[in-house]
């Protein structure tokens, strides 16, 4: 069962694994009724009851890619109000630079692909992802709210916490 905040927000993690100027992305093409269908995402998912965001990140990366996270950096928090039409999604965003293992050949949710960092925003991403991804590869730490209406970005606010 996923973790919820007292006010009913669903807690998520989103993890970007980085190596040699590339980021491991998940092209979401396999899961039925997927809100992310045909988009590229980082890895991650819902926190389970009693699980910390970092524990969730490590578990989700292992389940989806077969990789073992050795070091993760918390890059920020993002809130997606009523993202699925019902619930607010509170997301903890991580960057992973140190990991071990081999990528699995069959992920249940899509295809795992290494993408050059400079080409990430050319992919079919959620519109908000193109905004916060600009801060993924530097020392920025962010906090943001991204409002979507009918699958389109309506408005957002992104604050840098370390400036």
ChimeraX commands (.cxc) that place a marker at each C-alpha (Angstrom):
marker #1 position 0.00,0.00,0.00 radius 0.5
marker #1 position 1.44,3.43,-0.91 radius 0.5
marker #1 position 2.39,5.96,1.76 radius 0.5
marker #1 position 0.15,8.99,2.16 radius 0.5
marker #1 position 0.68,12.25,4.01 radius 0.5
marker #1 position -1.94,13.21,6.63 radius 0.5
marker #1 position -3.67,15.37,4.02 radius 0.5
marker #1 position -3.81,12.54,1.46 radius 0.5
marker #1 position -0.85,13.27,-0.83 radius 0.5
marker #1 position 0.58,10.18,-2.50 radius 0.5
marker #1 position 4.36,10.00,-2.00 radius 0.5
marker #1 position 6.62,9.20,-4.95 radius 0.5
marker #1 position 10.26,9.09,-5.90 radius 0.5
marker #1 position 11.80,10.01,-9.23 radius 0.5
marker #1 position 15.40,8.97,-9.89 radius 0.5
marker #1 position 17.78,10.02,-12.65 radius 0.5
marker #1 position 20.79,7.73,-13.02 radius 0.5
marker #1 position 23.73,9.50,-14.66 radius 0.5
marker #1 position 26.90,8.07,-16.23 radius 0.5
marker #1 position 29.39,9.43,-18.79 radius 0.5
marker #1 position 27.22,12.37,-19.85 radius 0.5
marker #1 position 24.11,10.20,-20.28 radius 0.5
marker #1 position 21.00,9.58,-18.20 radius 0.5
marker #1 position 19.09,6.31,-17.95 radius 0.5
marker #1 position 15.50,6.94,-19.00 radius 0.5
marker #1 position 12.47,4.70,-19.00 radius 0.5
marker #1 position 10.36,4.90,-22.17 radius 0.5
marker #1 position 6.92,4.00,-20.80 radius 0.5
marker #1 position 5.41,1.73,-23.44 radius 0.5
marker #1 position 4.50,-1.56,-21.70 radius 0.5
marker #1 position 2.13,-0.91,-18.80 radius 0.5
marker #1 position -1.63,-0.87,-19.44 radius 0.5
marker #1 position -3.57,2.27,-18.47 radius 0.5
marker #1 position -0.30,4.09,-17.78 radius 0.5
marker #1 position -0.71,7.83,-17.11 radius 0.5
marker #1 position 2.85,8.16,-18.52 radius 0.5
marker #1 position 2.17,6.16,-21.72 radius 0.5
marker #1 position 4.74,6.88,-24.49 radius 0.5
marker #1 position 6.62,9.41,-22.36 radius 0.5
marker #1 position 10.18,9.16,-21.07 radius 0.5
marker #1 position 10.68,9.29,-17.30 radius 0.5
marker #1 position 13.32,8.69,-14.73 radius 0.5
marker #1 position 12.93,5.59,-12.60 radius 0.5
marker #1 position 10.93,5.49,-9.38 radius 0.5
marker #1 position 7.51,4.95,-7.94 radius 0.5
marker #1 position 5.28,5.08,-4.88 radius 0.5
marker #1 position 6.66,4.83,-1.37 radius 0.5
marker #1 position 5.44,1.80,0.51 radius 0.5
marker #1 position 4.17,2.12,4.07 radius 0.5
marker #1 position 7.08,2.67,6.49 radius 0.5
marker #1 position 9.58,3.29,3.70 radius 0.5
marker #1 position 11.75,6.41,3.44 radius 0.5
marker #1 position 12.10,8.25,0.12 radius 0.5
marker #1 position 15.71,7.06,-0.20 radius 0.5
marker #1 position 14.75,3.45,0.55 radius 0.5
marker #1 position 12.00,3.70,-2.06 radius 0.5
marker #1 position 14.41,5.14,-4.61 radius 0.5
marker #1 position 16.86,2.30,-4.11 radius 0.5
marker #1 position 14.11,-0.35,-4.25 radius 0.5
marker #1 position 12.49,1.09,-7.36 radius 0.5
marker #1 position 15.82,1.44,-9.20 radius 0.5
marker #1 position 16.66,-2.19,-8.39 radius 0.5
marker #1 position 13.20,-3.44,-9.44 radius 0.5
marker #1 position 13.03,-1.42,-12.66 radius 0.5
marker #1 position 16.64,-1.59,-13.82 radius 0.5
marker #1 position 18.55,-4.22,-11.84 radius 0.5
marker #1 position 21.04,-1.55,-10.70 radius 0.5
marker #1 position 22.12,-1.09,-7.08 radius 0.5
marker #1 position 22.29,2.54,-5.93 radius 0.5
marker #1 position 25.53,3.32,-4.11 radius 0.5
marker #1 position 25.10,7.08,-3.71 radius 0.5
marker #1 position 22.05,9.27,-4.31 radius 0.5
marker #1 position 21.69,13.05,-4.12 radius 0.5
marker #1 position 18.36,14.59,-3.18 radius 0.5
marker #1 position 17.80,17.22,-5.86 radius 0.5
marker #1 position 14.42,18.46,-4.74 radius 0.5
marker #1 position 10.74,18.08,-4.00 radius 0.5
marker #1 position 7.97,18.51,-6.53 radius 0.5
marker #1 position 4.24,18.67,-5.94 radius 0.5
marker #1 position 1.81,17.74,-8.72 radius 0.5
marker #1 position -1.69,18.75,-7.49 radius 0.5
marker #1 position -4.44,16.34,-8.59 radius 0.5
marker #1 position -2.02,14.91,-11.15 radius 0.5
marker #1 position -4.08,11.77,-11.70 radius 0.5
marker #1 position -7.32,13.73,-11.40 radius 0.5
marker #1 position -7.77,12.66,-7.77 radius 0.5
marker #1 position -4.58,12.86,-5.72 radius 0.5
marker #1 position -1.76,15.28,-5.13 radius 0.5
marker #1 position 1.57,13.62,-5.93 radius 0.5
marker #1 position 4.48,14.65,-3.70 radius 0.5
marker #1 position 7.69,13.59,-5.40 radius 0.5
marker #1 position 11.23,13.32,-4.06 radius 0.5
marker #1 position 13.69,13.74,-6.93 radius 0.5
marker #1 position 17.14,12.12,-6.79 radius 0.5
marker #1 position 20.22,12.00,-8.98 radius 0.5
marker #1 position 22.37,8.87,-8.80 radius 0.5
marker #1 position 25.99,9.08,-9.93 radius 0.5
marker #1 position 27.28,5.92,-8.23 radius 0.5
marker #1 position 25.72,2.51,-8.82 radius 0.5
marker #1 position 26.68,-1.04,-9.65 radius 0.5
marker #1 position 25.26,-3.98,-11.52 radius 0.5
marker #1 position 23.99,-4.65,-15.01 radius 0.5
marker #1 position 20.79,-3.29,-16.51 radius 0.5
marker #1 position 18.08,-5.91,-16.82 radius 0.5
marker #1 position 16.85,-6.67,-20.31 radius 0.5
marker #1 position 13.14,-6.72,-19.49 radius 0.5
marker #1 position 11.54,-3.95,-17.44 radius 0.5
marker #1 position 7.78,-4.41,-16.96 radius 0.5
marker #1 position 7.03,-0.71,-17.48 radius 0.5
marker #1 position 9.01,0.12,-20.60 radius 0.5
marker #1 position 12.38,0.22,-22.30 radius 0.5
marker #1 position 15.50,1.45,-20.51 radius 0.5
marker #1 position 17.62,3.71,-22.69 radius 0.5
marker #1 position 20.75,5.79,-22.03 radius 0.5
marker #1 position 20.17,9.28,-23.44 radius 0.5
marker #1 position 22.78,12.02,-23.82 radius 0.5
marker #1 position 22.07,14.71,-21.23 radius 0.5
marker #1 position 21.96,17.45,-23.89 radius 0.5
marker #1 position 19.19,15.58,-25.73 radius 0.5
marker #1 position 16.91,14.83,-22.78 radius 0.5
marker #1 position 14.58,17.76,-23.38 radius 0.5
marker #1 position 14.15,16.68,-27.02 radius 0.5
marker #1 position 12.32,13.56,-25.81 radius 0.5
marker #1 position 8.56,13.27,-25.31 radius 0.5
marker #1 position 8.55,14.27,-21.63 radius 0.5
marker #1 position 6.02,15.86,-19.36 radius 0.5
marker #1 position 6.31,19.61,-19.98 radius 0.5
marker #1 position 7.33,20.26,-16.37 radius 0.5
marker #1 position 10.16,17.75,-16.60 radius 0.5
marker #1 position 11.84,19.93,-19.21 radius 0.5
marker #1 position 11.85,22.76,-16.65 radius 0.5
marker #1 position 13.32,20.99,-13.62 radius 0.5
marker #1 position 15.71,18.78,-15.61 radius 0.5
marker #1 position 17.78,21.91,-16.33 radius 0.5
marker #1 position 18.82,21.73,-12.67 radius 0.5
marker #1 position 19.53,18.01,-12.49 radius 0.5
marker #1 position 23.21,18.10,-13.45 radius 0.5
marker #1 position 24.50,20.97,-11.31 radius 0.5
marker #1 position 24.47,21.71,-7.57 radius 0.5
marker #1 position 20.95,23.22,-7.60 radius 0.5
marker #1 position 18.37,21.97,-5.13 radius 0.5
marker #1 position 14.77,22.81,-5.98 radius 0.5
marker #1 position 11.24,22.86,-4.69 radius 0.5
marker #1 position 8.34,23.19,-7.08 radius 0.5
marker #1 position 4.67,22.89,-7.83 radius 0.5
marker #1 position 3.52,21.86,-11.30 radius 0.5
marker #1 position -0.20,22.18,-12.10 radius 0.5
marker #1 position -1.47,20.10,-15.02 radius 0.5
marker #1 position -4.89,20.42,-16.64 radius 0.5
marker #1 position -5.98,17.63,-19.02 radius 0.5
marker #1 position -2.39,16.40,-19.35 radius 0.5
marker #1 position -0.96,19.84,-20.19 radius 0.5
marker #1 position 1.12,22.07,-17.97 radius 0.5
marker #1 position -1.13,24.91,-16.81 radius 0.5
marker #1 position 1.23,26.77,-14.48 radius 0.5
marker #1 position 4.20,26.14,-12.24 radius 0.5
marker #1 position 6.55,27.58,-9.68 radius 0.5
marker #1 position 10.10,26.32,-9.22 radius 0.5
marker #1 position 12.30,27.74,-6.49 radius 0.5
marker #1 position 16.02,27.10,-6.11 radius 0.5
marker #1 position 16.80,26.51,-2.46 radius 0.5
marker #1 position 20.56,26.90,-2.55 radius 0.5
marker #1 position 20.87,30.36,-4.13 radius 0.5
marker link #1:1,2 radius 0.2
marker link #1:2,3 radius 0.2
marker link #1:3,4 radius 0.2
marker link #1:4,5 radius 0.2
marker link #1:5,6 radius 0.2
marker link #1:6,7 radius 0.2
marker link #1:7,8 radius 0.2
marker link #1:8,9 radius 0.2
marker link #1:9,10 radius 0.2
marker link #1:10,11 radius 0.2
marker link #1:11,12 radius 0.2
marker link #1:12,13 radius 0.2
marker link #1:13,14 radius 0.2
marker link #1:14,15 radius 0.2
marker link #1:15,16 radius 0.2
marker link #1:16,17 radius 0.2
marker link #1:17,18 radius 0.2
marker link #1:18,19 radius 0.2
marker link #1:19,20 radius 0.2
marker link #1:20,21 radius 0.2
marker link #1:21,22 radius 0.2
marker link #1:22,23 radius 0.2
marker link #1:23,24 radius 0.2
marker link #1:24,25 radius 0.2
marker link #1:25,26 radius 0.2
marker link #1:26,27 radius 0.2
marker link #1:27,28 radius 0.2
marker link #1:28,29 radius 0.2
marker link #1:29,30 radius 0.2
marker link #1:30,31 radius 0.2
marker link #1:31,32 radius 0.2
marker link #1:32,33 radius 0.2
marker link #1:33,34 radius 0.2
marker link #1:34,35 radius 0.2
marker link #1:35,36 radius 0.2
marker link #1:36,37 radius 0.2
marker link #1:37,38 radius 0.2
marker link #1:38,39 radius 0.2
marker link #1:39,40 radius 0.2
marker link #1:40,41 radius 0.2
marker link #1:41,42 radius 0.2
marker link #1:42,43 radius 0.2
marker link #1:43,44 radius 0.2
marker link #1:44,45 radius 0.2
marker link #1:45,46 radius 0.2
marker link #1:46,47 radius 0.2
marker link #1:47,48 radius 0.2
marker link #1:48,49 radius 0.2
marker link #1:49,50 radius 0.2
marker link #1:50,51 radius 0.2
marker link #1:51,52 radius 0.2
marker link #1:52,53 radius 0.2
marker link #1:53,54 radius 0.2
marker link #1:54,55 radius 0.2
marker link #1:55,56 radius 0.2
marker link #1:56,57 radius 0.2
marker link #1:57,58 radius 0.2
marker link #1:58,59 radius 0.2
marker link #1:59,60 radius 0.2
marker link #1:60,61 radius 0.2
marker link #1:61,62 radius 0.2
marker link #1:62,63 radius 0.2
marker link #1:63,64 radius 0.2
marker link #1:64,65 radius 0.2
marker link #1:65,66 radius 0.2
marker link #1:66,67 radius 0.2
marker link #1:67,68 radius 0.2
marker link #1:68,69 radius 0.2
marker link #1:69,70 radius 0.2
marker link #1:70,71 radius 0.2
marker link #1:71,72 radius 0.2
marker link #1:72,73 radius 0.2
marker link #1:73,74 radius 0.2
marker link #1:74,75 radius 0.2
marker link #1:75,76 radius 0.2
marker link #1:76,77 radius 0.2
marker link #1:77,78 radius 0.2
marker link #1:78,79 radius 0.2
marker link #1:79,80 radius 0.2
marker link #1:80,81 radius 0.2
marker link #1:81,82 radius 0.2
marker link #1:82,83 radius 0.2
marker link #1:83,84 radius 0.2
marker link #1:84,85 radius 0.2
marker link #1:85,86 radius 0.2
marker link #1:86,87 radius 0.2
marker link #1:87,88 radius 0.2
marker link #1:88,89 radius 0.2
marker link #1:89,90 radius 0.2
marker link #1:90,91 radius 0.2
marker link #1:91,92 radius 0.2
marker link #1:92,93 radius 0.2
marker link #1:93,94 radius 0.2
marker link #1:94,95 radius 0.2
marker link #1:95,96 radius 0.2
marker link #1:96,97 radius 0.2
marker link #1:97,98 radius 0.2
marker link #1:98,99 radius 0.2
marker link #1:99,100 radius 0.2
marker link #1:100,101 radius 0.2
marker link #1:101,102 radius 0.2
marker link #1:102,103 radius 0.2
marker link #1:103,104 radius 0.2
marker link #1:104,105 radius 0.2
marker link #1:105,106 radius 0.2
marker link #1:106,107 radius 0.2
marker link #1:107,108 radius 0.2
marker link #1:108,109 radius 0.2
marker link #1:109,110 radius 0.2
marker link #1:110,111 radius 0.2
marker link #1:111,112 radius 0.2
marker link #1:112,113 radius 0.2
marker link #1:113,114 radius 0.2
marker link #1:114,115 radius 0.2
marker link #1:115,116 radius 0.2
marker link #1:116,117 radius 0.2
marker link #1:117,118 radius 0.2
marker link #1:118,119 radius 0.2
marker link #1:119,120 radius 0.2
marker link #1:120,121 radius 0.2
marker link #1:121,122 radius 0.2
marker link #1:122,123 radius 0.2
marker link #1:123,124 radius 0.2
marker link #1:124,125 radius 0.2
marker link #1:125,126 radius 0.2
marker link #1:126,127 radius 0.2
marker link #1:127,128 radius 0.2
marker link #1:128,129 radius 0.2
marker link #1:129,130 radius 0.2
marker link #1:130,131 radius 0.2
marker link #1:131,132 radius 0.2
marker link #1:132,133 radius 0.2
marker link #1:133,134 radius 0.2
marker link #1:134,135 radius 0.2
marker link #1:135,136 radius 0.2
marker link #1:136,137 radius 0.2
marker link #1:137,138 radius 0.2
marker link #1:138,139 radius 0.2
marker link #1:139,140 radius 0.2
marker link #1:140,141 radius 0.2
marker link #1:141,142 radius 0.2
marker link #1:142,143 radius 0.2
marker link #1:143,144 radius 0.2
marker link #1:144,145 radius 0.2
marker link #1:145,146 radius 0.2
marker link #1:146,147 radius 0.2
marker link #1:147,148 radius 0.2
marker link #1:148,149 radius 0.2
marker link #1:149,150 radius 0.2
marker link #1:150,151 radius 0.2
marker link #1:151,152 radius 0.2
marker link #1:152,153 radius 0.2
marker link #1:153,154 radius 0.2
marker link #1:154,155 radius 0.2
marker link #1:155,156 radius 0.2
marker link #1:156,157 radius 0.2
marker link #1:157,158 radius 0.2
marker link #1:158,159 radius 0.2
marker link #1:159,160 radius 0.2
marker link #1:160,161 radius 0.2
marker link #1:161,162 radius 0.2
marker link #1:162,163 radius 0.2
view
